[in-house]
Amino acid sequence: MRSHAIISVMNAGKFITFEGPDGSGKTTVSKAVVKKLSEEGYSLIYTREPGGSEIAEQIRNVILDPQNTLMDARTEALLYAASRRQHLVEIVKPAMAQGITVISDRFIDSSLAYQGIARGIGIDPVYEINAFAIDDCMPDKTIYLDVSAEEGLKRIADRVFLDRMDKESVSFHQKVREGYMQILAKYPERIICVDAARDLDVVVEEACRLVREIIDGSPEKQ
């Protein structure tokens, strides 16, 4: 039994998350990484939060609906955690068990930054909510794409649809970035910071390099 357990752990896929403020390019970058590395022969899947599975996507629609302006901050945090749990058990864990590396567009750090800091709930209370949801399943590594709130909002200004979070004030998005800075300081061994204000091609290339190194077991330059 023990030998089978060891083999299972050794063959498990990696869990790598991409984080960043709105407009940081994390969706574009993470999808580009999956496409490029898949072409190189790596076994990866792209998924996103909130959402990623049918039930989690339904919760996403409630969270991000611009009409839900009366949503309480704690309700919001609980809904994110619920979506995260469903996404984890339906998508992330099964893929990893098959030896597939999961690239997730957002995970727990988003909740810590957005609800913990920007909404003012506090990092520790939000972490406790999510600890129950994720049941110790933390990312192997997190790639944080850093961009100022002002630059991020400028990038998303031309989107056809702006969700409830996109429409928050500049001060809210500034608090989100401040939250990420606190999380970077709290988890320096897990989170790798990438300057996302540079040209997209440069950011994608650096992200690809980092993901290769994480999968292959080489040390990442931070």
C-alpha positions in Angstrom: 0.0 0.0 0.0 2.8 2.4 0.9 4.6 1.9 -2.4 1.4 2.7 -4.3 0.9 5.9 -2.3 4.5 7.0 -3.1 4.0 6.4 -6.8 0.8 8.3 -6.7 2.4 11.3 -5.1 5.4 11.2 -7.5 3.1 11.0 -10.5 0.8 13.8 -9.4 0.6 16.9 -11.6 1.7 20.3 -10.4 -0.8 23.0 -9.3 0.3 26.4 -10.5 -1.8 29.5 -10.1 -1.7 32.9 -11.8 -2.7 35.9 -9.8 -2.9 39.7 -10.4 -5.1 42.7 -10.3 -7.8 43.2 -12.9 -6.1 44.2 -16.2 -2.8 42.5 -15.3 -3.1 40.1 -18.3 -3.2 36.9 -16.2 -5.9 35.3 -18.3 -4.1 36.1 -21.6 -0.7 35.1 -20.2 -1.9 31.8 -18.5 -3.7 30.7 -21.6 -0.7 31.5 -23.8 1.5 29.5 -21.4 -0.7 26.4 -21.6 -0.8 26.7 -25.4 2.9 27.1 -25.9 4.0 24.4 -23.3 1.4 22.0 -24.5 2.9 22.3 -28.0 6.3 21.5 -26.4 4.9 18.3 -25.0 4.0 19.2 -21.5 0.7 17.9 -20.1 -1.3 20.9 -18.8 -4.8 22.2 -18.6 -6.1 25.8 -18.2 -8.9 26.5 -15.8 -10.2 29.6 -14.0 -11.8 31.0 -10.9 -14.4 31.7 -10.0 -15.8 29.0 -12.2 -14.1 26.2 -14.0 -16.9 23.7 -13.5 -20.6 23.8 -14.2 -21.7 24.5 -10.6 -18.8 26.8 -9.9 -19.6 28.8 -13.1 -23.2 29.3 -11.8 -21.8 30.7 -8.6 -19.5 32.9 -10.6 -22.5 34.4 -12.4 -24.1 35.4 -9.1 -20.8 36.9 -7.7 -20.0 39.0 -10.8 -23.5 40.0 -11.9 -23.3 43.9 -12.0 -26.9 44.0 -10.7 -25.9 42.4 -7.4 -24.8 45.7 -5.9 -26.3 44.9 -2.5 -24.1 41.8 -2.0 -22.5 41.8 1.5 -18.7 41.4 1.7 -18.9 38.2 3.7 -21.5 36.8 1.4 -19.1 37.5 -1.5 -16.2 35.8 0.4 -18.3 32.7 1.1 -19.5 32.4 -2.5 -15.9 32.6 -3.8 -15.0 29.8 -1.3 -17.9 27.7 -2.4 -17.1 28.1 -6.0 -13.4 27.3 -5.2 -14.3 24.1 -3.4 -16.5 22.8 -6.3 -13.8 23.7 -8.8 -11.1 21.9 -6.8 -13.0 18.6 -6.4 -14.3 18.5 -10.0 -11.4 19.9 -12.0 -8.1 20.5 -10.1 -7.7 17.3 -8.0 -8.8 14.9 -10.7 -6.4 16.4 -13.3 -3.5 16.3 -10.8 -4.2 12.7 -10.0 -3.8 11.9 -13.7 -0.4 13.6 -13.7 -1.7 16.7 -15.5 -0.3 20.1 -14.4 -3.2 22.5 -13.6 -2.8 26.2 -14.5 -5.5 28.1 -12.7 -6.4 31.7 -13.4 -6.9 32.8 -9.8 -7.1 30.8 -6.5 -7.1 31.6 -2.8 -4.8 34.6 -3.1 -7.5 36.5 -5.0 -9.8 36.1 -2.0 -7.1 37.2 0.4 -6.5 40.4 -1.7 -10.0 41.3 -2.8 -12.1 40.3 0.2 -9.4 40.2 2.9 -7.9 43.6 2.2 -10.0 45.5 -0.4 -13.3 44.6 1.3 -11.7 45.0 4.8 -12.6 41.6 6.2 -9.0 40.8 7.0 -6.6 38.2 5.5 -6.8 35.8 8.5 -10.7 35.5 8.5 -10.8 35.1 4.7 -8.0 32.5 4.9 -10.0 30.5 7.6 -13.1 30.4 5.3 -11.0 29.1 2.4 -9.0 26.7 4.6 -12.2 24.7 5.1 -12.9 24.9 1.3 -9.5 23.8 0.0 -8.7 21.3 2.7 -4.9 21.9 2.6 -4.7 21.9 -1.2 -2.5 24.9 -1.8 -0.7 25.7 -5.1 2.8 24.4 -5.6 3.7 27.8 -6.9 1.9 31.1 -7.7 3.0 33.5 -10.5 1.8 37.0 -9.6 1.6 39.5 -12.5 2.1 42.9 -11.1 0.6 46.1 -12.6 -0.6 49.3 -11.0 -4.4 49.8 -10.5 -4.4 52.7 -12.9 -2.7 50.7 -15.7 -4.9 47.7 -15.1 -8.1 49.7 -15.3 -6.9 51.5 -18.4 -6.4 48.1 -20.1 -9.9 46.8 -19.3 -11.7 50.1 -20.2 -12.5 48.9 -23.7 -14.0 45.6 -22.6 -17.5 45.0 -24.0 -18.7 43.7 -20.6 -17.5 44.9 -17.2 -18.4 42.7 -14.3 -19.2 43.8 -10.8 -15.6 43.7 -9.7 -14.3 45.5 -12.8 -16.7 48.4 -12.0 -15.3 49.0 -8.6 -13.6 52.3 -7.9 -9.9 53.1 -8.5 -9.4 53.2 -4.7 -10.8 49.7 -4.4 -8.4 48.4 -7.1 -5.5 50.2 -5.4 -6.4 48.3 -2.2 -6.4 45.1 -4.1 -2.8 45.7 -5.3 -1.8 46.6 -1.7 -3.4 43.4 -0.6 -1.3 41.4 -3.1 1.8 43.1 -1.8 1.0 41.9 1.7 0.4 38.4 0.4 3.7 38.5 -1.5 5.5 39.4 1.8 3.6 36.7 3.7 4.4 33.8 1.2 7.7 34.7 -0.5 8.7 31.1 -1.1 5.5 30.2 -3.0 4.8 33.4 -4.9 6.9 34.6 -7.8 6.4 38.3 -8.8 6.5 39.2 -12.5 6.5 42.7 -13.9 3.4 42.7 -16.1 3.7 46.3 -17.2 6.1 45.2 -19.9 5.2 44.0 -23.5 2.9 41.0 -23.5 5.4 38.8 -25.4 8.1 39.4 -22.8 5.7 38.6 -20.0 4.5 35.4 -21.7 8.1 34.3 -22.3 9.1 34.8 -18.7 5.9 33.0 -17.5 6.7 30.0 -19.8 10.2 29.8 -18.4 9.0 29.9 -14.8 6.3 27.2 -15.4 8.9 25.0 -17.2 11.2 25.3 -14.2 8.4 24.6 -11.7 7.3 21.4 -13.6 10.9 20.2 -14.2 12.0 20.9 -10.6 14.6 23.7 -11.4 14.9 26.6 -9.0 12.9 29.7 -10.1 14.5 33.1 -10.2 12.5 35.5 -8.1 
